[in-house]
């Protein structure tokens, strides 16, 4: 790659760090070995456990450890037999050295347990320890009665346990402390940790909600303690790419011998490998100051009374903690200070060039980001050094783009708490309030997360996949609104829907929402859909036509008029909980209406504006199971219904185009000319942008226009989704041509690969149903641009649980003698047990296809009677039902057989026609859930027990057909996945 070309640096992809996977190994149980007197001193000095617990809580840390104290080998053995001990702290006290022997016996039995010595350094103990073999201990610390030290010991050992994994997994940073003086590192570590932990608490404020804030703290820098030159170099060489900084003593062992120059040697060796990493020397010999500063290292004097403050200031300035301070390179004066990522994004173009150059060329930006656990961006920027790209403006742009991409990525899949200062065009999904998101809200948050987990959704050039910008008003706002406006009395009364709506529209929403709504308008700049998201809506997985209202409002330049319309819409959705139908639905599903709570979703409407109309080029509903597969499709290939315009058209049962995402070229509706002209979309819905005002009606479609496809042609929105019918040549041509009727065929996206819709639908089904662990139904909408790019939006996901479609039985195990009919080639899914009637064509030796038109007339007469009585029947006949060629089958039209629950095609010995799978009725079969069986006994594809029907008395009989009735209902069972169907006696 050409490194001096800024464009190259901008085409990168940031992968997020999952903080959940960091700091997985913890210290939960600590065993303190001390004689009773020292144990008493420890206790007397304030309960260790309580103090540690309070410190953990103050720092927002989870999992405070539990402490157990023992003083003999027997006591220790007893504890170890029942508890998993992670750390042993051995306190050799003033009286004897029993503690060491107890620690040794533990280590002999449990070699993997970490052991440290913690001792007050009085003269006697120091002497005694000189003769002790301390090789079994990880560290020796000096105890000055300060519980911070115990916290630091635990954190130091946890850091050591996790460093390897966390650096690989998330790019966590390391601070290397090189020091062999026990006294000194015992006092410096607590200072260092309390500072780092405090900082990581502040940095967690970059997170979008509390849970993520707690997780982000796991990304804080690790502290590693080395006590000699070799150990220090070993740590550095292993983790050099992730070293945030090094703090080194001047004098410590090299090859086992104390060396006064050890610190300088170490820092030089590190500087030779990395010109940017901050290096700090600390020493009690002031002569070392000149040596260190001469080589560009920072210096801290150990004799200083305020050493901890000095060290903190240097760390803050050079290791990227605290605010980012832009300085003047000549005077070092502060030019600007930024506290957060968004502030850096907002100000990056305002920083003077020379200051910008000073910071870029020293890699300060990358270090500041990694101290804040923003690893994806810091790792990316670390590679874009000044050597590789010497252009200040290009660096600004790269930093800006990286932050934007990072913030966009962080927002995906996260339900942020709405914050006016953070919500902008890169924000995604936020909520106001502490209550529940409701069913639809949860579905959306879930979809957002599915997109985040699968970056391959966005692998196609020119095609983005996301959810629309969403703001959820949680259920607690509904409760407040109902209580503060005293609405329950009218809401739960028998008042009419209009009356209830009128009361709700007069009520007041809290004023605190006004500024939030304005921020949302500013961030979306599109019309807004106001949808219901109730607690019970998804609890029963009811059909998505829903019981509650969804309003849409246009985008207006006049924010106050828009605000007024938004308020009416929210109140309208709240009111719809208490409409007649909702109350009836509640009673039917035996729910109590008081339990129903309503969250409201505000969502950008997907689409484009054409004059006064606003609508998307494509809306659709996708189901991951298709019970009516045709040709070589299978049930698992799924099925999508596509339409031009707003999705309400599909919900309202309009004509849609049905297509399996895995077979985009195989579309029944456009396979024959007459079907294409009859069975494709002629109308569509659009939002009326000029309907302004607060005249809201109970009917949520009051400002939705029903337009003709001709209007879309005039809008110029049919590119790539329409074909043209040429009446002279009687053919349909893909694409738009002058004259001729336009057929909505979606040919450009389905067959010509203009936009990867089939691939995106395949992924949506696959990942959606994998994540939900069951078949799903997904709503989506899509904008296509003239340059063949487009945006695909996932709007809703819910599991398919349709009670009448649940089938537990394996139909192939049912014995033939129980069956009236069996087909191994059936369409449809579900169980029904309310049909007692069978109408069948007499197919004895006198049958002749010549009579098929007359048979059709008889069936039409009989069907009328069923429709009048509101009952259904099983229809059985030879050949293709609905064939236009009556030699191939009985030429009925759908209205003539619309009362049939199952339609059966039977092959006869002398009359065998390839099964049609009911092409002409296909739309109706699917929309009415009718079963379609094909049976050919001689080929073994099923069973037709006609003898039983022939023996029964006829309810009605004509020359060609018989109608019989059973005393008890027949049980019809269809397994759409295996294409097995039976009708049981």
Secondary structure, DSSP 8 states (H G I E B T S, - for coil): --TT-HHHHHS-------GGGSS-----EEEEEE-HHHHHHHHHT--HHHHHHHHHHHTT-----EEEEE-SHHHHHHHHHHS---EEEEE--SS--HHHHHHHHHHHH-TTSEEEEEE---HHHHHHHHTS--TT-SEEEE--S-HHHHHHHHHHHHHHHHHHHHHHHH---EEEEE---HHHHHHHHHHHHHHHHHHHHHHGGGSSSHHHHHHHGGGS-EEEEE-BHHHHHHHHHHHGGGEEEEEEESSEEETTEEETTHHHHHHHHHHHH-SSSEEEEEES-THHHHHHHHTT-EEEETT-TTHHHHHHHHHHHHSS-SSEEEE-TTT--EEEEE-SHHHHHHHGGGS-HHHHHHHHTTTHHHHHHHHTT-HHHHHHHHHS-TTT---HHHHHHHHHHHHHHHHHHHHTT--EE--TTT-STT--EEEESSS--HHHHHHHHHHHHHHHH-GGGG-STTEEEE---EEEE-HHHHHHHHHHTT-HHHHTSS--HHHHHHHHHHS---TTHHHHHHHHHHHH-S-EEEEEEETTTTTTT--TT-SS--EEE---S-HHHHHHHHHHHHHHHHHHTTSHHHHHHHHHTT--GGG--EEEEEEE--SEEETTEEE-SEEEEEES--SS--TT--GGG-EEEEESS-THHHHTT---EEE-TT-TT--GGGTSHHHHHHSS--EEEEEETT--SS---SSTTTTEEEEEHHHHHHHT--TTTEEEEETTTTEEEES--SSS-EEE--HHHHTS-SS-HHHHHHHHHHHHHHHHTS-EEEEEEEEE-TTS-EEEEEEEEEE---GGG---S-GGGS-GGGEEEEESSEE--EEEEEEEEEEEE--STT--GGGHHHHHHHHHHHHHHHHHHT--EEEEEEB-TT-SSTTTB----GGGGTTEEEEEEE-BTTB-----TTGGGHHHHHHHT-EEEEE-GGGTSEEE-HHHHHHS--SEE-SSEEEEEEEEEEEEEEETTTTEEEEE-
